Amino acid sequence: MTKRVPNVVFKTRVRDESIGGDNPFRWQDVTTDDIFKGKSVVVFALPGAFTPTCSSTHLPGYEARYDELKAKGVDEVYCLSVNDAFTMFQWGQRLGAENVKMLPDGNADFTRGMNMLVKKENLGFGERSWRYSMHVVDGEIKQLFSEAGQIDNCPDDPFEVSDVNTMLDYLNQQ
């Protein structure tokens, strides 16, 4: 049996110049099908926007090597976190993410469906995503790289296999 991504609706915000003002954005629901149907997609999930490893290495790595991922037939690259759309947008802006798409999972519906929801109460984060990456083709998970030691309130933040280098190594073998 093949593993498929969870069927959820993401609450996102998109720029809409017709709104005007300092905040020209409107809410837009984006479904799992909108993201994955008929496409080759890389998703990397992380504990939180503006956090150290996520900001210094994880997102910047995928942004820097985006063209290499595209050259391997990847249509889109998404950064997913259990954060709201406003936070994900501002974080992407702050880091200069121009190619990687920010995917807010504010209610953790997707993360819960992936069985990747963990408590990070020891850091004051509440519930967040475990760090992982995956290659998805037409909604089917072809490869999942999950960091070792997935437990609630993990005392450290493993970052060994969900990085862009591991993903590119895998794609180079396909």
C-alpha positions as CSV (number, residue, x, y, z in Angstrom):
1,M,0.0,0.0,0.0
2,T,1.3,3.4,-0.9
3,K,1.3,6.3,1.6
4,R,-0.5,9.4,0.5
5,V,-0.3,12.9,2.0
6,P,-3.2,13.9,4.3
7,N,-6.1,15.5,2.6
8,V,-6.4,18.9,4.3
9,V,-7.1,22.6,3.6
10,F,-4.4,25.1,4.3
11,K,-5.4,28.6,5.4
12,T,-3.1,30.9,3.4
13,R,-2.9,34.5,2.5
14,V,-2.1,35.8,-1.0
15,R,-1.2,39.3,-2.2
16,D,-4.2,41.1,-3.8
17,E,-3.4,44.6,-5.1
18,S,-7.1,45.3,-5.5
19,I,-7.4,45.5,-1.7
20,G,-4.9,48.4,-1.4
21,G,-3.4,49.8,1.8
22,D,-0.5,48.6,3.8
23,N,-1.8,45.0,4.0
24,P,-3.0,44.0,0.5
25,F,-3.7,40.4,1.3
26,R,-6.7,38.1,1.3
27,W,-7.4,34.7,2.7
28,Q,-7.2,31.8,0.3
29,D,-7.9,28.2,1.1
30,V,-5.4,25.8,-0.6
31,T,-6.1,22.1,-0.7
32,T,-3.8,19.2,-0.7
33,D,-4.8,18.6,-4.3
34,D,-3.9,22.2,-5.2
35,I,-0.4,21.6,-4.0
36,F,0.3,18.0,-5.0
37,K,-2.0,16.8,-7.8
38,G,-0.1,16.0,-10.9
39,K,3.2,17.4,-9.6
40,S,6.5,16.4,-8.2
41,V,6.9,18.3,-4.9
42,V,9.5,18.5,-2.2
43,V,8.2,19.5,1.3
44,F,10.5,20.1,4.2
45,A,8.8,20.6,7.6
46,L,10.4,22.2,10.6
47,P,9.5,23.2,14.2
48,G,9.1,26.9,13.7
49,A,9.6,30.1,11.8
50,F,12.3,32.4,13.2
51,T,13.9,29.6,15.2
52,P,17.7,29.1,15.0
53,T,18.4,25.9,12.9
54,C,15.3,26.6,10.7
55,S,16.5,30.1,9.9
56,S,20.2,29.6,9.7
57,T,20.4,26.3,7.7
58,H,17.2,24.4,6.9
59,L,15.2,27.0,4.8
60,P,18.3,28.8,3.4
61,G,19.7,25.4,2.2
62,Y,16.6,24.6,0.2
63,E,16.4,28.2,-1.1
64,A,20.1,28.1,-2.2
65,R,19.8,24.8,-4.1
66,Y,16.3,25.4,-5.5
67,D,17.5,25.4,-9.1
68,E,19.2,22.0,-8.6
69,L,15.9,20.6,-7.2
70,K,14.1,22.0,-10.3
71,A,16.7,20.4,-12.6
72,K,15.8,17.0,-11.1
73,G,12.1,17.4,-12.1
74,V,10.7,19.0,-9.0
75,D,7.9,21.3,-9.7
76,E,7.6,23.1,-6.3
77,V,9.4,23.2,-3.0
78,Y,7.4,24.0,0.2
79,C,8.5,24.9,3.7
80,L,5.9,23.7,6.1
81,S,5.6,24.7,9.8
82,V,2.9,24.7,12.4
83,N,2.7,28.5,12.3
84,D,0.1,30.9,11.0
85,A,0.1,32.5,7.6
86,F,1.2,35.9,8.8
87,T,4.3,34.5,10.6
88,M,5.3,32.3,7.7
89,F,5.0,35.2,5.3
90,Q,7.1,37.5,7.4
91,W,9.7,34.9,8.1
92,G,10.0,34.1,4.3
93,Q,10.4,37.9,3.7
94,R,13.0,38.3,6.4
95,L,15.1,35.4,4.9
96,G,14.6,36.5,1.3
97,A,12.9,33.3,0.3
98,E,12.0,33.9,-3.3
99,N,11.6,30.3,-4.6
100,V,10.6,28.1,-1.7
101,K,6.9,28.5,-1.0
102,M,5.9,29.0,2.6
103,L,3.1,26.7,3.8
104,P,1.4,27.5,7.0
105,D,-0.1,24.6,8.9
106,G,-1.6,26.8,11.7
107,N,-4.0,24.1,13.0
108,A,-1.5,21.3,12.5
109,D,-4.0,19.3,10.4
110,F,-1.4,18.2,7.9
111,T,1.3,17.6,10.5
112,R,-1.1,15.6,12.6
113,G,-2.1,13.6,9.5
114,M,1.5,12.8,8.8
115,N,2.0,11.6,12.4
116,M,4.7,14.2,12.8
117,L,3.0,16.4,15.5
118,V,5.1,16.6,18.7
119,K,4.9,18.6,21.9
120,K,7.7,21.2,22.4
121,E,6.4,22.5,25.7
122,N,9.9,22.2,27.1
123,L,10.7,25.2,24.8
124,G,7.4,27.0,25.2
125,F,6.4,26.2,21.6
126,G,3.3,24.0,22.3
127,E,2.7,21.5,19.6
128,R,4.9,21.7,16.5
129,S,6.1,19.6,13.6
130,W,8.9,17.1,13.9
131,R,11.7,18.0,11.4
132,Y,11.4,16.0,8.1
133,S,11.5,16.2,4.4
134,M,9.7,14.3,1.7
135,H,9.4,13.8,-2.0
136,V,5.8,13.6,-3.2
137,V,4.6,12.7,-6.7
138,D,0.9,13.3,-7.4
139,G,0.0,13.0,-3.7
140,E,2.0,9.8,-3.1
141,I,4.9,10.0,-0.7
142,K,7.9,8.5,-2.7
143,Q,10.5,9.2,0.0
144,L,10.4,10.4,3.6
145,F,13.4,11.6,5.5
146,S,12.5,11.9,9.2
147,E,15.0,13.0,11.8
148,A,15.8,10.3,14.4
149,G,14.4,10.4,17.9
150,Q,10.9,11.6,17.4
151,I,9.5,12.2,20.9
152,D,7.5,14.8,22.7
153,N,9.7,17.5,24.4
154,C,12.8,16.2,22.7
155,P,15.8,17.7,24.5
156,D,17.7,18.4,21.3
157,D,16.9,19.4,17.7
158,P,18.3,16.7,15.3
159,F,19.1,17.9,11.8
160,E,20.9,15.1,9.9
161,V,18.6,13.8,7.1
162,S,15.9,16.4,6.3
163,D,18.4,18.8,4.7
164,V,18.6,19.7,1.1
165,N,21.8,17.7,0.5
166,T,20.1,14.4,1.5
167,M,17.1,15.2,-0.7
168,L,19.4,16.0,-3.7
169,D,21.4,12.8,-3.1
170,Y,18.1,10.8,-3.2
171,L,16.9,12.6,-6.3
172,N,20.2,12.0,-8.1
173,Q,19.7,8.3,-7.7
174,Q,16.2,8.3,-9.2
